[in-house]
Amino acid sequence: MTTIEELVEANAISRIQVEMHPRDQSLRLLYGTPDFIAWLDELAKGSHPQRRLGEATPAEQVDDLFNTFLSGMPLVYMKQFRSIRAEKNAVWELKTPDIRIFGWFLQKDCFVAVFGNWADVVKDHDLYRGYRIAIRRLRRDLGVGETLCVQGVTPGDVLSL
């Protein structure tokens, strides 16, 4: 059985921490795979989509989403997050106007980000199925069993409301 600590020790995932307002504290956990962390670095350097929908920059959108997530504030189901498909060991999507982040919940209030991409690219090329299959394969390769994957597909299954 693989544990979160073993995944971190093996450098399969790294904790993502963002600077939060002094009055806020981190109530949830956020991890990313090495490829996702590299994608985040590119985003931080000013990368942007061809068709931008949000008023904030994509990096600001992700920073705001991560702050909301980590501080335990409510996320709007279907607008800011959703399961890709109602199935056991679901893959989830975190969303901003311009960004889609795919991953899974290791446990309630603990998300692992695996892929990030532009919303328009994901929609135009219907990449949902491919991301879902790739994440399921990654979990299998990492030895992530049912103990490190939330079984539910409703907002209350993955987030403390």
Backbone hydrogen bonds, N-H to C=O, Kabsch-Sander energy under -0.5 kcal/mol:
donor,donor_aa,acceptor,acceptor_aa,energy
2,T,143,G,-0.8
7,L,3,T,-2.1
8,V,4,I,-2.3
9,E,5,E,-2.8
10,A,6,E,-2.0
11,N,8,V,-1.7
12,A,7,L,-2.4
13,I,7,L,-1.1
14,S,32,G,-2.5
16,I,30,L,-3.3
17,Q,15,R,-0.6
24,D,21,H,-2.3
27,L,25,Q,-0.6
27,L,70,L,-3.5
28,R,70,L,-1.5
29,L,109,D,-2.9
31,Y,111,F,-2.9
32,G,14,S,-2.4
33,T,113,A,-2.1
37,I,33,T,-2.5
38,A,34,P,-2.2
39,W,35,D,-2.1
40,L,36,F,-2.6
41,D,37,I,-2.0
42,E,38,A,-1.8
43,L,39,W,-2.1
44,A,40,L,-2.6
45,K,41,D,-1.1
46,G,43,L,-1.8
47,S,42,E,-1.5
52,R,50,Q,-0.7
61,Q,57,T,-2.5
62,V,58,P,-2.3
63,D,59,A,-2.4
64,D,60,E,-2.5
65,L,61,Q,-2.5
66,F,62,V,-3.1
67,N,63,D,-2.4
68,T,64,D,-2.5
69,F,65,L,-2.7
70,L,66,F,-3.2
71,S,67,N,-2.3
72,G,69,F,-1.3
73,M,68,T,-1.3
77,Y,75,L,-0.7
78,M,81,F,-3.2
79,K,76,V,-0.7
80,Q,76,V,-3.6
81,F,76,V,-1.1
82,R,93,E,-1.8
84,I,91,V,-3.1
85,R,91,V,-0.5
87,E,85,R,-1.5
90,A,87,E,-0.7
92,W,103,G,-3.1
93,E,82,R,-3.0
94,L,101,I,-3.0
95,K,80,Q,-3.0
96,T,99,I,-2.2
100,R,117,N,-2.7
101,I,94,L,-2.6
102,F,115,F,-3.0
103,G,92,W,-2.3
104,W,112,V,-1.5
106,L,104,W,-0.7
106,L,110,C,-1.9
107,Q,110,C,-1.0
109,D,158,V,-3.3
110,C,107,Q,-1.9
111,F,29,L,-2.1
112,V,104,W,-3.0
113,A,31,Y,-3.2
113,A,111,F,-0.6
114,V,102,F,-3.3
115,F,102,F,-1.9
117,N,100,R,-2.2
119,A,98,D,-2.4
122,V,118,W,-2.3
123,K,119,A,-2.5
124,D,120,D,-3.0
125,H,121,V,-2.1
126,D,123,K,-0.9
127,L,122,V,-1.8
131,Y,127,L,-2.4
132,R,128,Y,-2.5
133,I,129,R,-2.5
134,A,130,G,-2.4
135,I,131,Y,-2.4
136,R,132,R,-2.1
137,R,133,I,-2.3
138,L,134,A,-2.4
139,R,135,I,-2.6
140,R,136,R,-1.9
141,D,137,R,-2.8
142,L,138,L,-2.3
143,G,139,R,-0.5
143,G,140,R,-1.0
144,V,139,R,-2.8
145,G,143,G,-0.8
148,L,145,G,-1.6
149,C,146,E,-1.1
150,V,105,F,-2.6
157,D,154,T,-1.7
158,V,154,T,-0.9
158,V,155,P,-0.7
159,L,155,P,-2.2
161,L,159,L,-0.5
